[in-house]
Amino acid sequence: MTKAARTKPRLEDKLAGLRMAVFDFDGVFTDNRVLVLQDGREGVLCSRADGLGLEKLRRLGLKLLVLSTEPNPVVGARCRKLKLPCVQGCRTKAETLKKVAAKNRIPLSDVLYMGNDINDLECLDIVGLPVCVADAHARVRARSSYQTQAPGGYGAVREICDKIVEARTAMTRKRTP
């Protein structure tokens, strides 16, 4: 094994050391489709399982955030239901992410960002753990350290939440004699 391979943090170590998880909304919490009603109102489908996963992270003390370029009220409504801080209509996601992390005194190396499309690339490039959903754009998959088995809207958020909890649990077991 090379020295570089020995010093590169394992995925489990990165997951266990996270202090903040940031998510895109459309294509991550949803399957990236939108239902448009006759009166113009929009709706999306989300996995209820994601909420349980986010609650587990909240109990671990992780800061949570949704960054979305979409100004649609459905994003804010879902985030309110999940008690998730949300910045909508965000055109400079990476700059917003930097500011929020700095305000919370969290180094970007301790942040996970989960996205699915090319407008997530800048955020993926600046965090310690870039993650994408199974059906993410090819450029996003290429820049991510972890790709969920689930596609967006089908429990991908819950999947990464469970991975973080598992990694924290394993780390705690290692430290306990």
VOTIVEX-184416 format. One record per residue: x, y, z of N, C-alpha, C, O in turn. Coordinates in steps of 0.02 Angstrom, whole numbers, padded with zeros to 5 digits, always signed. Layout:
<fikes>
XYZXYZXYZXYZ
...
</fikes>
This chain:
<fikes>
+00042-00059+00000+00000+00000+00000+00045+00062+00000+00093+00066+00038
+00028+00110-00042+00068+00171-00046+00053+00217+00012+00001+00211+00046
+00099+00263+00024+00089+00311+00078+00027+00353+00066-00011+00367+00113
+00015+00373+00003-00045+00413-00013-00108+00375+00003-00156+00403+00029
-00110+00310-00012-00169+00270+00002-00181+00264+00077-00238+00261+00100
-00126+00261+00115-00134+00255+00188-00158+00319+00220-00194+00317+00270
-00140+00376+00192-00159+00440+00223-00226+00467+00198-00254+00512+00230
-00252+00441+00144-00317+00463+00118-00372+00438+00165-00376+00378+00178
-00413+00483+00190-00466+00462+00236-00516+00414+00202-00535+00424+00145
-00535+00364+00240-00586+00317+00215-00654+00351+00217-00665+00398+00256
-00699+00328+00175-00767+00356+00173-00799+00354+00242-00831+00403+00262
-00791+00299+00278-00822+00293+00344-00795+00346+00392-00832+00373+00433
-00730+00360+00388-00700+00411+00431-00727+00480+00414-00741+00521+00458
-00734+00494+00349-00762+00559+00328-00834+00565+00353-00853+00617+00379
-00874+00512+00344-00943+00514+00367-00948+00525+00442-00989+00565+00466
-00905+00491+00479-00907+00496+00553-00886+00565+00577-00909+00586+00630
-00844+00599+00539-00819+00664+00561-00860+00724+00537-00842+00781+00551
-00914+00712+00503-00954+00767+00476-00986+00809+00532-01005+00783+00584
-00990+00874+00519-01024+00919+00565-01084+00954+00533-01125+00984+00567
-01088+00949+00466-01142+00982+00431-01159+00943+00367-01114+00919+00333
-01224+00938+00352-01247+00907+00290-01292+00957+00253-01339+00983+00281
-01275+00969+00190-01310+01017+00149-01337+00980+00087-01302+00939+00057
-01399+00995+00070-01432+00960+00016-01461+01008-00036-01488+01061-00018
-01455+00990-00099-01496+01021-00151-01566+00993-00140-01574+00943-00105
-01617+01022-00169-01685+00997-00159-01710+00957-00219-01719+00896-00215
-01722+00991-00276-01748+00956-00335-01697+00905-00360-01639+00922-00372
-01720+00844-00368-01676+00791-00392-01640+00755-00337-01607+00704-00349
-01645+00780-00276-01615+00747-00217-01672+00724-00171-01678+00665-00157
-01712+00771-00148-01772+00754-00109-01828+00731-00155-01874+00697-00133
-01825+00750-00219-01877+00732-00268-01846+00691-00323-01785+00684-00328
-01889+00664-00366-01864+00626-00424-01852+00672-00484-01845+00648-00541
-01850+00737-00472-01834+00788-00521-01891+00801-00570-01883+00837-00620
-01949+00773-00555-02007+00787-00597-02052+00836-00559-02046+00844-00498
-02097+00869-00596-02143+00916-00565-02212+00902-00593-02221+00890-00653
-02262+00904-00550-02332+00898-00569-02360+00969-00574-02360+01005-00524
-02383+00989-00633-02411+01056-00642-02486+01048-00649-02511+01014-00694
-02523+01080-00603-02595+01078-00604-02623+01131-00652-02586+01175-00673
-02686+01126-00669-02717+01172-00716-02710+01245-00697-02703+01288-00740
-02710+01258-00632-02705+01328-00609-02633+01352-00603-02620+01408-00581
-02585+01310-00623-02515+01329-00623-02477+01309-00560-02416+01313-00559
-02513+01287-00508-02478+01265-00447-02438+01202-00463-02457+01161-00505
-02382+01195-00429-02338+01139-00440-02335+01094-00378-02344+01117-00322
-02322+01031-00390-02312+00984-00336-02256+00936-00354-02240+00926-00412
-02226+00906-00303-02173+00858-00313-02185+00798-00267-02223+00803-00219
-02153+00743-00282-02156+00684-00239-02090+00676-00202-02037+00681-00232
-02095+00663-00137-02036+00654-00095-02045+00589-00056-02100+00564-00048
-01990+00562-00031-01993+00503+00011-02002+00523+00085-01964+00564+00111
-02053+00495+00117-02063+00509+00188-02006+00482+00231-01993+00508+00285
-01971+00432+00207-01916+00403+00244-01860+00453+00256-01823+00447+00305
-01853+00502+00212-01800+00552+00219-01805+00589+00286-01755+00604+00318
-01867+00604+00307-01877+00641+00369-01850+00605+00430-01822+00637+00474
-01858+00539+00432-01832+00500+00488-01755+00502+00489-01724+00506+00542
-01726+00498+00430-01653+00501+00426-01626+00568+00449-01576+00572+00485
-01659+00622+00428-01638+00689+00448-01644+00699+00523-01602+00732+00554
-01696+00671+00552-01704+00676+00625-01647+00641+00662-01624+00665+00714
-01624+00585+00635-01566+00550+00664-01504+00595+00663-01466+00597+00712
-01494+00630+00607-01436+00675+00602-01442+00733+00650-01393+00754+00681
-01502+00759+00657-01515+00814+00703-01496+00792+00774-01465+00830+00811
-01516+00731+00793-01500+00706+00860-01425+00697+00870-01401+00701+00927
-01388+00686+00817-01315+00680+00821-01281+00748+00826-01221+00753+00838
-01320+00801+00816-01292+00868+00821-01269+00898+00756-01238+00951+00756
-01282+00865+00700-01261+00893+00636-01305+00953+00617-01365+00953+00629
-01274+01004+00589-01310+01060+00560-01336+01036+00493-01301+01002+00456
-01397+01055+00477-01428+01035+00414-01450+01097+00375-01468+01148+00405
-01449+01091+00309-01469+01148+00266-01488+01123+00197-01460+01075+00172
-01538+01155+00168-01556+01145+00098-01538+01209+00060-01557+01264+00081
-01503+01202+00005-01487+01257-00040-01521+01242-00107-01508+01191-00138
-01566+01286-00129-01602+01274-00190-01605+01337-00233-01617+01392-00209
-01592+01328-00297-01601+01383-00344-01675+01396-00358-01693+01448-00384
-01717+01348-00342-01788+01350-00356-01825+01394-00305-01821+01382-00245
-01861+01445-00329-01900+01487-00283-01970+01460-00268-02008+01491-00230
-01989+01405-00298-02056+01378-00291-02075+01365-00219-02035+01337-00181
-02135+01384-00198-02157+01375-00129-02156+01302-00105-02152+01291-00044
-02160+01254-00150-02160+01184-00129-02095+01166-00093-02096+01124-00048
-02040+01197-00112-01975+01183-00080-01978+01206-00007-01961+01168+00039
-01999+01267+00004-02004+01294+00072-02054+01256+00115-02042+01245+00174
-02110+01235+00084-02161+01198+00121-02133+01131+00146-02144+01112+00204
-02098+01096+00103-02070+01031+00123-02016+01041+00177-02013+01003+00225
-01975+01091+00168-01922+01104+00218-01951+01124+00285-01926+01102+00337
-02003+01163+00285-02036+01180+00349-02063+01118+00383-02056+01109+00444
-02094+01074+00345-02120+01011+00372-02064+00970+00404-02074+00938+00456
-02007+00969+00372-01949+00931+00396-01907+00969+00447-01857+00943+00472
-01927+01031+00463-01890+01074+00509-01818+01083+00485-01770+01079+00524
-01811+01095+00420-01747+01102+00387-01735+01174+00367-01776+01202+00330
-01682+01206+00389-01666+01272+00363-01657+01269+00288-01630+01220+00261
-01680+01320+00253-01679+01319+00180-01665+01388+00153-01692+01438+00176
-01621+01391+00104-01609+01452+00066-01633+01438-00005-01605+01397-00040
-01687+01473-00025-01716+01464-00091-01698+01521-00138-01678+01575-00116
-01704+01507-00202-01688+01558-00252-01615+01577-00250-01596+01632-00268
-01574+01530-00227-01503+01542-00216-01465+01535-00282-01460+01480-00310
-01438+01590-00306-01402+01588-00370-01327+01574-00361-01295+01550-00407
-01301+01588-00303-01230+01575-00289-01225+01525-00231-01208+01543-00175
-01241+01464-00246-01245+01412-00194-01179+01404-00156-01179+01399-00095
-01123+01404-00192-01058+01394-00159-01043+01451-00112-01018+01439-00056
-01056+01513-00132-01044+01570-00088-01089+01567-00026-01067+01582+00029
-01151+01549-00037-01198+01542+00020-01174+01488+00067-01175+01497+00128
-01153+01432+00040-01128+01377+00081-01068+01398+00122-01063+01383+00181
-01021+01434+00091-00962+01458+00126-00982+01503+00185-00955+01497+00240
-01029+01548+00172-01051+01595+00225-01085+01559+00282-01071+01574+00340
-01128+01512+00267-01164+01475+00320-01115+01433+00361-01119+01431+00422
-01069+01399+00327-01019+01359+00363-00976+01403+00408-00963+01386+00466
-00953+01460+00382-00912+01506+00422-00951+01532+00482-00924+01536+00537
-01013+01551+00471-01055+01576+00526-01062+01525+00582-01065+01542+00641
-01064+01461+00563-01070+01407+00612-01002+01380+00635-00998+01331+00673
-00948+01413+00612-00879+01393+00628-00866+01319+00611-00836+01282+00650
-00889+01300+00552-00879+01232+00528-00835+01235+00466-00853+01267+00416
-00776+01203+00468-00734+01203+00408-00769+01164+00351-00803+01114+00364
-00759+01186+00290-00790+01152+00233-00769+01079+00228-00805+01038+00199
-00711+01063+00256-00689+00993+00256-00733+00948+00299-00731+00887+00292
-00774+00977+00342-00820+00939+00385-00892+00943+00360-00939+00929+00397
-00900+00961+00296-00966+00969+00267-00977+00918+00212-00933+00906+00171
-01037+00889+00212-01060+00846+00157-01108+00889+00115-01150+00925+00142
-01101+00885+00050-01149+00916+00005-01176+00862-00041-01137+00824-00070
-01242+00860-00048-01274+00809-00090-01313+00844-00146-01358+00884-00134
-01294+00828-00208-01326+00860-00265-01340+00810-00321-01329+00750-00314
-01366+00837-00376-01383+00794-00432-01369+00824-00501-01369+00788-00551
-01358+00890-00504-01353+00920-00570-01295+00970-00573-01263+00984-00522
-01282+00996-00632-01222+01037-00642-01220+01101-00601-01167+01128-00588
-01278+01125-00580-01277+01185-00537-01254+01168-00466-01250+01213-00424
-01240+01105-00452-01213+01084-00388-01137+01075-00389-01107+01063-00336
-01107+01079-00447-01035+01064-00453-00991+01108-00409-00945+01082-00377
-01004+01172-00406-00962+01216-00365-00964+01196-00291-00913+01197-00257
-01023+01178-00266-01028+01156-00197-00992+01090-00186-00957+01080-00137
-01001+01044-00233-00968+00979-00228-00892+00987-00225-00858+00948-00192
-00867+01036-00261-00794+01047-00265-00764+01077-00203-00703+01073-00193
-00804+01108-00159-00774+01143-00101-00784+01107-00035-00756+01128+00016
-00823+01054-00034-00836+01020+00030-00791+00959+00039-00759+00935-00007
-00790+00935+00101-00750+00877+00118-00779+00812+00092-00742+00764+00077
-00845+00809+00085-00877+00748+00061-00932+00764+00010-00989+00777+00028
-00914+00763-00055-00963+00773-00107-01000+00708-00122-00970+00656-00134
-01067+00713-00121-01110+00654-00130-01162+00669-00183-01184+00726-00190
-01181+00617-00220-01235+00626-00269-01283+00568-00267-01268+00515-00239
-01341+00579-00296-01392+00526-00301-01376+00481-00360-01337+00500-00404
-01406+00422-00362-01391+00372-00413-01403+00398-00484-01367+00379-00530
-01454+00439-00493-01472+00463-00560-01445+00533-00574-01474+00570-00614
-01392+00552-00542-01362+00618-00552-01331+00624-00622-01316+00574-00655
-01323+00686-00643-01289+00702-00707-01219+00671-00706-01188+00667-00653
-01195+00649-00763-01130+00615-00768-01073+00657-00739-01029+00630-00705
-01073+00723-00751-01020+00766-00724-01023+00768-00648-00970+00773-00615
-01081+00765-00619-01089+00765-00547-01065+00699-00518-01030+00698-00467
-01082+00644-00550-01059+00578-00527-00982+00575-00527-00952+00548-00481
-00952+00604-00579-00879+00603-00585-00845+00643-00530-00788+00628-00513
-00878+00693-00501-00848+00736-00451-00868+00717-00380-00849+00751-00332
-00906+00663-00372-00931+00643-00306-00889+00586-00278-00867+00542-00314
-00880+00588-00212-00843+00534-00177-00888+00475-00162-00865+00419-00151
-00954+00488-00160-01002+00434-00146-01065+00446-00187-01088+00503-00194
-01091+00392-00214-01153+00394-00253-01202+00347-00219-01187+00288-00209
-01262+00372-00203-01311+00330-00170-01335+00275-00217-01330+00281-00278
-01362+00222-00188-01394+00170-00228-01463+00194-00252-01485+00176-00307
-01496+00233-00210-01563+00258-00226-01559+00320-00270-01515+00362-00262
-01605+00326-00317-01609+00388-00355-01643+00443-00314-01672+00429-00262
-01637+00504-00337-01669+00560-00303-01744+00549-00295-01777+00525-00341
-01770+00566-00236-01842+00559-00223-01863+00491-00200-01922+00480-00184
-01818+00444-00199-01834+00376-00180-01793+00352-00120-01773+00294-00116
-01780+00398-00074-01745+00379-00013-01670+00390-00015-01634+00364+00028
-01645+00428-00063-01573+00441-00067-01549+00480-00006-01495+00467+00020
-01589+00528+00016-01571+00567+00076-01568+00521+00136-01520+00525+00175
-01617+00478+00145-01618+00431+00201-01557+00385+00198-01527+00370+00250
-01539+00364+00138-01481+00319+00130-01418+00352+00156-01380+00320+00193
-01405+00414+00138-01343+00446+00162-01348+00461+00236-01297+00458+00272
-01407+00478+00261-01415+00489+00333-01398+00425+00371-01362+00427+00421
-01424+00369+00348-01410+00305+00381-01335+00288+00379-01308+00261+00427
-01302+00304+00323-01230+00292+00318-01192+00333+00370-01144+00309+00400
-01212+00396+00380-01180+00439+00430-01190+00410+00499-01143+00407+00539
-01251+00390+00515-01266+00361+00581-01225+00297+00591-01197+00288+00645
-01222+00254+00541-01183+00193+00547-01109+00208+00560-01077+00175+00601
-01082+00256+00524-01012+00274+00532-00999+00302+00602-00948+00286+00633
-01043+00344+00627-01036+00371+00694-01040+00316+00747-01001+00315+00794
-01086+00270+00737-01094+00214+00784-01031+00171+00785-01007+00152+00839
-01005+00156+00726-00943+00116+00722-00885+00152+00755-00844+00120+00789
-00880+00218+00745-00826+00256+00775-00832+00255+00851-00781+00248+00886
-00892+00261+00877-00903+00259+00949-00883+00191+00977-00853+00187+01031
-00900+00138+00942-00882+00070+00965-00807+00061+00969-00781+00030+01015
-00772+00089+00919-00698+00083+00918-00667+00118+00978-00617+00094+01006
-00696+00174+00999-00668+00213+01054-00685+00184+01122-00651+00197+01171
-00739+00145+01126-00760+00116+01189-00722+00051+01202-00725+00006+01160
-00687+00046+01259-00648-00014+01272-00690-00075+01286-00664-00129+01298
</fikes>
